[in-house]
């Protein structure tokens, strides 16, 4: 009887330790995935622009609106990747489930559009031609990447689900009304 109690305690202790390790690993996965947006939105602009000056309210207000809108989109879509997709925004640790609800019902790449919006906002805010050019280069790089790498990979991982989604939801220009598919949209109650 005493031996059984020790095993139970050990098992519970090992299980608790395992759960804590899983949580730490999950937090680390998500933190590491932020390397990409930090690089694109902060490191590259600081590297290519040497004159961060504010020219006046005519650039600060619209720039701020673009930046805030883009940041909200990025946060919302990352949250969807974590909660619905069960993965991260990084290609080396992708989602395990296809995400087609929320903003993803309007456009296939809202997270990249959010980043692009922040970059446009930065270029307006600082009246920076260099950051404006970087935003265009960023958009082109992502378009090529999606066409030749990410979309074929998603087709292999999710098969018919992704092909139907791809057929009905545009890559960059949002639909007027969100696309809904009962089989794919398992969790419509996500806010």
N, C-alpha and C positions, 0 to 999 in steps of 0.2 A: 504494500500500500504506500509506503513512504517513497519507494522508488518511482511509483507512478506519479506522485505529486511533483517530484523533482523534474521528471520528463515534461510534465505539463507546463511547469514554470519555465523550463528551458525552451520549450517550443514557443510559448507565448513571448518570451524575451527575444528569441531569434526572429519571430514573425514581426514583432514591433520594430526591431532593428532593421529588418528587410524593408518595411514600409518607409521608415525614415530615409534609408538609402535611396529608395525609388524616388521619393520626393526631392531629395537633394539632386539626384541625377536629372530629374525633369526640370528643375529650376535652372540648372547649369545648361541644359540643352537650349532653353529659351533665351537665356542671357547670351550665350555664344551666337545665337542666330541674329542678335542685334548688331553684330559686326557689320553686316551689309548696309542697313540704313544709316548707321553712324558714319560709315565710310562715304557713302553717296551724298548724304545731306550735310555733313560737317567737315570731314577730313579733306575730301576733294575740293569743295568750295574754298576752304581756307588755303589750300595749296595753290589754287589757280588764280585767286583774287588777292591783290596786294593793297587794294584801296577800299576798305569797308567804311564808306562815309554815308551819312544820311542826308539826302538832298532836300527833304521837306515833306510836308503832310501829304502831298500828291503822290508820293511813292510809298510812304510809310503805311498809310491806311489801306490801300489796295493790296500791298505786299503782305501786310498782317492778315488780311482776310484770306488770301490764298494760303499762307502758311498755316493758319489755324484750321482751315477747312481740310487741307491735306493731312495734317497731323491727326485730326479726328477720324478721317477715313483710314489712315494707317492703324491707329489704335483699334478701331472697330474690326477691321479685317484680320489683324493679328489675333484678336480675341476669338474670332470665328475659327481661325486655324487651330487654336488651342482647344476650344470647347467642342467644336463639331468635327474638325479634321483630325484631331488627336495627333498633331505634329507641330512643326515650326515653319517659319517663312523661309528658312534656309534650304537650298537644294540638296545639301548633304544630310538633311534630317526632315524629309517631306512629310506631308500629312498622310495618315493611314486611311482616311475616308475622303471622298469627294465632297467639296463644299459648293453647294449651288443655291443656297438661300441668302436672304438679305441682299446686300449689294451685288453678290455673285449671281443673283437672278437677273440683274440688269446688264452686267458686263463681266467678261471672264477674268479680267485682271484689275480689279479695283484697287488693290494694294499698290501696284505700280503706278496707277493713275494718281493715287494719293501722294506718292513720292514725287512724281512729276509735278504735281500741283505745288508741293512745298518748294521744289527747285525754282519753279516759275515765280513763286512768291518771294523767294530769296533774291532772285535777279531783279525783281521790281523794287523790293524793299531797299536794296543797296545800289540800285541803278547800275547793275553789273552786266556788261555784255559777256564777260567770261563765264559767268554762271548761267546766263541764257544759252550760250553755246553748249555748255556742259549739259544742260537739261535736254537739249535736242540730241546730243550724242548719247546720253543715257537712254532716251526713248528709242533711238535706232538700235542700240546694242540689245535692249530688251526685246524689241520686235524680232530681230534675227534669232536671239536665243529662244524665244517662245516657238517660233516657226520650226526651227531645226533641232531643238533639243527637248524643251519642256513639253510641248504638245505631243510629240511622238511618245515620250515617256509616260505621259498621262493616259494615252490611248492603250499602251501596253498594260499599265497598272489597273485601270478601271474599265477597259473594254467598251462594251456597248453603252454603258452609263455615260462615259465621257464623250463618246461620239455623238450621242443624242444631244447632250448638253452643248457641245461645240457647234452642232448644226443649228441650234436655236438661240444661242447667246453670242453676241459679237465680241471680238477680242478687245476692241478699244472704244468704240462709240456706243454708249449705253442705249438699251432699248427704252421705249416709252413706258411700257408696263413690264413688270418682272415675269420671267418665265417660271412656270411651276410644272413639276413632273412628280406625280404621287410616289412612284417607286424610289426616286432619287432623293426627294425632299423628306427625309425621315423625321427631321426635327424642325417643323415650321414655326415652333413657338420661340425660337431664339430671338432675343432683342438686343 
